[in-house]
Amino acid sequence: MKRSILIENDQGGYTVPTKGLYPYQWNWDSVFVALGFATFDQDRAWREIEMLFEGQWHDGMVPHILFRKDDPSYFPGPSVWGTSGGQIPSSGHSQPPVAATVIRDLVEADTSGKSENRAAALFPNLMAWHRWFLAYRDPEGEGLLAVIHPWESGRDNLPDWDDALRAVEVKDIGPYERKDTSHVDPAMRPHKEDYDRYLSIMAACRKVGWDPAEVARTCPFFVADPGVTFIFLRACRDLLVLAERLGKDTDADEIRGWITRLERGLADQQTLTALCGHFDRISDKVRYLMPSYDPDHESYEPLRRRRRHFLLDGSHMVDLGIADTCETSSLGSRRTQEMGAIQLNKVEKWFGELQVIKGIDLDIQEGEFVIFVGPS
Ligand code: DGY
């Protein structure tokens, strides 16, 4: 565990993913970072998540970036997003909702009972965030969540977005200067055509004042994402365990309804059987399972679309990323080529059988980081 990286990137209660490239508080990075802090400082772990929820919008959304101070080394900053949804300047969309899962883990790992009080204080915020996802990312009630921006998926560079992104008209963006390519090799970052579209999506949402219903109705990018959906399903199951533990019976009933809706919207047995075929083929090719994208696929770009692996060794599932900036990054590389729909189904199959993420090990070897997930 590279405590020194967490401590160095600590901004006084929240942690930046990487100094320079990512100088603010990022949503799911923070929640994962809390697992790292929990291995040596429970209080600090809770603080990380509590500070994230300080930025929750009035409508329930928890933004993907909180701009707690102005840092000109990052683009697009607060003025480009133009939001006003919460107390802290922020981006305008969310990121995969892993907080309920990690909060459950923190509560169950703490026998003192203190964590339960902190979880109880955050419980209404978690409910509000989950309701927001269902209302505005699944407005038709199909049991499948959409993302309105590749960055909302947390799997920013996934080739799965390419077609939908190409369909976004580039407009209302004006000239702009990127900062990311001055921090890292441009070969590892998205192309300008992608950035033009990232900004065009933001411009369209700005036009409707980031009103979530209007965004869901008019956003030029509104793409079903099995990744976020499965993560959300997992989070709902963990939120249900918390609700039961905290005696929130009405909320627990509501969550059970969400779970039924999501399970209905997700993969059937025939799809899972086909996915197992892919799994077997891919497993012969890689050192760790499951790679985030099919190495045989023509869109596979290991540099720009970096890889994340899930390793199941019988007792542990390990999420393993290949990091470019891990010497300074809180979580290793954030820009991994992430799981595609196919792999996600498989991962969720395992994940459903496992209980919670047990810890995080930033044992940096060949640029890798590892998150351990324990069996149930
Ligand atoms: C980026 O790459 O700058 C995005 O904000 C990712 O979240």
Residues whose N, C-alpha, C, O or C-beta is under 5 A from the ligand:
A	BS01	DGY	F75 W151
